[in-house]
C-alpha cells in the first residue's frame, strides 16, 4: 500500500480522508511522521498556502503529501476574509478572549453592516505532490451571510453562512448535510477520485 502524508493534525479531517482512501493508501498525519514544526502559511491565496505546506513535508521528510487550505470569501468585501479567515479578528486588532470564532464572526458582521450584497462562498484548495508532480483540487460552496448567528453545530463562520438552495445555516444543517455539499467535501472528492485512478 502506498503511503501519503496529509499535512494536518486535524483529527476530523484525517478520519474523513482515511475512510475515503481505506485499503488504497496509508494516510499519515504530521504527528505520525514526527513533524512538530509550525509550517509557515504566508501565501496570499489558498493555493499558495496549500502548496507551501505540502512542499514543506516533501522537502523535509521526503514523503508524497497533500495539504489543504480553506476560508470564506465575501463578495462585498473584495474576497475578505480569504486567507485570513482563521485570524480575521486578530488582523483587525480585536481581542479573541471570548473565543476566536465568535470574534471573527463579529468583525465580519460589523464590516457588512449596512451592506445589502451578502453573497459569499467557502473555498478549499488541496495541493498534492505525487510522484514528482503537483496537482490542485478546488472545492467551492456558494451562499450568503445572514445578519445574526444561528445554530450551534459546525465551526468557524458556520452560524452566519446559508448555502444556496437552503434556508438554514451550516451550523443548523448539521454535519451530514454540510459534508455532502461543503467546499472541503468537494475538493476532497476530486482528490480521492484522482488517487483512486493513480
Ligand atoms: P482551514 O484552512 O480549513 O483550517 O480553514 C481556515 C479558516 O477558515 C477556519 O479557521 C475557519 O475560520 C474558516 N473555515 C474554513 N472552513 C470552514 C467551514 O467549513 N465552516 C466555517 N468556517 C470555515
Boltz pocket constraint, residues with backbone or C-beta under 6 A from the ligand:
constraints:
  - pocket:
      binder: B
      contacts: [[A, 68], [A, 69], [A, 70], [A, 71], [A, 72], [A, 82], [A, 85], [A, 86], [A, 104], [A, 122], [A, 123], [A, 154], [A, 155], [A, 156], [A, 157], [A, 158], [A, 170], [A, 182]]
      max_distance: 6.0
